[in-house]
């Protein structure tokens, strides 16, 4: 069990629009190199930046740790280390509510067990929120499975800030971290 925490400074806005529906990861092969001294590292990537979902949730990404392949809205191919697991969990905790994401993209985000039963029903009338991923805790890590505590900050309509942590489980499947629920 790890106890590494990472946090960030104020994020910038930067969502990505997509013009044509994408099939998800398809047959793209993930191979994100990880230096031997970073195999069990949970450090905040030096190249992190932020993206924003259509609902207004801001989450971190990294060119080095993932996602390194992003054919549409959902990114794939995260580093096989705690940092990659944390970034995959961060995206997984936010992107499912993005109305630009296709069903095929979302299926590629989840483990095969979850994807098989995925019920895709985008909520185009959902309100925008003011929330951002502010950090993560590596609650438990092995090369096959990780439990990540995602720290979320929200601001209500009166400007009051609230913070909370959600636990996300990701599993290593098909050379990538996939969201799972056990």
C-alpha positions in Angstrom: 0.0 0.0 0.0 1.4 3.3 -1.0 0.8 6.8 0.5 2.1 9.1 -2.2 0.1 12.2 -2.8 0.4 14.6 -5.7 -1.3 17.9 -6.2 -1.3 20.6 -8.8 -1.6 24.3 -9.3 -4.6 26.1 -10.8 -5.5 24.4 -14.1 -6.1 26.0 -17.4 -9.1 25.3 -19.6 -8.4 23.2 -22.7 -11.1 20.7 -23.8 -10.7 19.0 -27.2 -13.4 18.9 -29.8 -13.8 16.1 -32.2 -15.7 16.3 -35.5 -16.3 12.6 -36.4 -17.1 9.8 -34.1 -14.1 7.6 -33.3 -14.1 3.8 -32.9 -12.2 4.0 -29.7 -8.7 2.5 -29.3 -9.4 0.0 -32.1 -6.4 -2.2 -32.8 -3.8 0.4 -31.7 -1.1 -1.2 -29.6 -0.1 0.5 -26.4 3.6 0.5 -25.5 4.4 3.4 -23.2 8.1 3.3 -22.1 8.8 3.5 -18.4 12.4 4.0 -17.1 13.4 1.3 -14.7 13.8 3.8 -11.8 10.2 5.0 -12.4 8.5 1.5 -12.4 7.0 2.1 -9.0 7.0 5.9 -9.0 3.9 7.9 -8.3 5.4 11.3 -8.8 3.5 14.1 -10.5 4.6 14.2 -14.1 6.7 17.3 -15.0 4.8 17.6 -18.3 1.2 17.5 -16.9 -1.5 19.7 -18.3 -5.2 19.8 -18.1 -8.2 19.0 -20.3 -11.9 19.8 -19.6 -15.0 17.6 -20.2 -18.2 19.0 -21.7 -19.6 19.0 -18.1 -16.7 21.3 -17.0 -14.6 18.8 -15.0 -10.9 19.5 -15.4 -8.5 16.5 -15.3 -4.7 16.0 -15.7 -3.0 14.3 -18.6 0.7 13.8 -19.5 2.5 13.3 -22.8 5.0 11.0 -21.0 2.7 8.9 -18.7 -0.6 9.1 -20.6 -2.8 9.1 -22.3 -0.3 8.8 -25.2 -2.9 7.9 -27.8 -6.0 10.0 -28.1 -7.9 9.4 -31.4 -11.0 11.3 -30.1 -12.2 12.4 -26.7 -11.1 9.4 -24.6 -7.4 8.8 -24.2 -5.7 5.4 -24.1 -2.2 4.0 -23.4 -1.0 4.9 -19.9 2.4 4.1 -18.4 2.6 0.8 -16.5 3.4 2.4 -13.2 1.6 4.1 -10.3 1.6 7.5 -12.1 0.1 6.0 -15.2 -2.6 4.2 -13.1 -3.4 7.5 -11.4 -3.8 9.4 -14.6 -6.0 6.6 -16.1 -8.1 6.7 -12.9 -8.4 10.5 -13.1 -9.6 10.3 -16.7 -11.9 7.4 -15.9 -13.5 9.3 -13.0 -14.4 12.3 -15.3 -14.7 11.4 -19.0 -17.7 9.1 -18.8 -19.9 12.2 -18.4 -18.4 13.9 -21.5 -21.2 13.9 -24.2 -18.6 14.0 -27.0 -17.4 10.5 -26.1 -18.8 7.7 -28.2 -19.9 4.4 -26.9 -16.9 2.7 -28.5 -14.5 5.1 -26.9 -16.1 4.5 -23.4 -16.0 0.7 -23.9 -12.2 1.0 -24.5 -11.9 2.9 -21.2 -13.2 0.0 -19.0 -12.0 -3.5 -18.3 -13.5 -6.2 -20.6 -15.7 -7.4 -17.7 -17.2 -3.9 -17.2 -17.3 -3.0 -21.0 -19.4 -6.1 -21.8 -22.3 -4.8 -19.6 -21.8 -1.0 -20.3 -25.1 0.8 -20.8 -24.4 3.9 -22.9 -26.9 6.8 -22.3 -25.3 10.2 -22.5 -27.1 12.9 -20.6 -27.1 15.9 -22.9 -29.1 18.0 -20.4 -26.7 17.5 -17.4 -25.6 20.8 -15.8 -22.0 22.0 -16.1 -20.1 21.7 -12.9 -17.1 23.5 -11.5 -14.8 20.7 -10.5 -11.2 19.7 -11.0 -9.0 16.8 -10.2 -6.6 18.3 -7.6 -4.4 15.3 -6.8 -4.3 11.6 -6.2 -3.2 9.1 -3.5 -2.0 5.6 -4.5 -4.1 3.6 -2.0 -2.8 0.2 -3.3 -0.6 -0.7 -6.2 0.6 -3.9 -7.9 1.5 -4.2 -11.6 -1.8 -5.9 -12.2 -4.2 -3.7 -10.2 -4.3 -0.3 -8.5 -6.7 1.5 -6.2 -6.3 5.3 -6.6 -7.8 8.0 -4.4 -8.8 10.8 -6.7 -9.0 14.2 -4.9 -11.7 16.4 -6.4 -12.4 20.1 -5.7 -15.7 21.6 -6.5 -17.2 25.0 -6.3 -20.9 25.6 -5.8 -23.0 28.4 -7.3 -22.2 30.6 -4.2 -18.5 30.1 -4.7 -18.0 27.7 -1.7 -15.3 25.1 -2.3 -15.7 21.5 -1.3 -13.2 18.7 -1.5 -13.7 15.0 -1.5 -11.9 11.8 -2.5 -13.3 9.0 -4.6 -11.7 5.6 -4.9 -11.1 4.2 -8.4 -9.8 0.8 -9.3 -7.9 0.2 -12.5 -6.6 -3.1 -13.8 -3.7 -3.8 -16.3 -5.4 -5.3 -19.3 -4.3 -5.4 -23.0 -1.2 -3.3 -22.2 -3.2 -0.4 -20.6 -4.9 0.6 -17.4 -8.6 0.0 -17.6 -11.3 1.2 -15.1 -12.7 -1.6 -13.1 -14.9 -1.8 -10.0 -13.4 -4.4 -7.7 
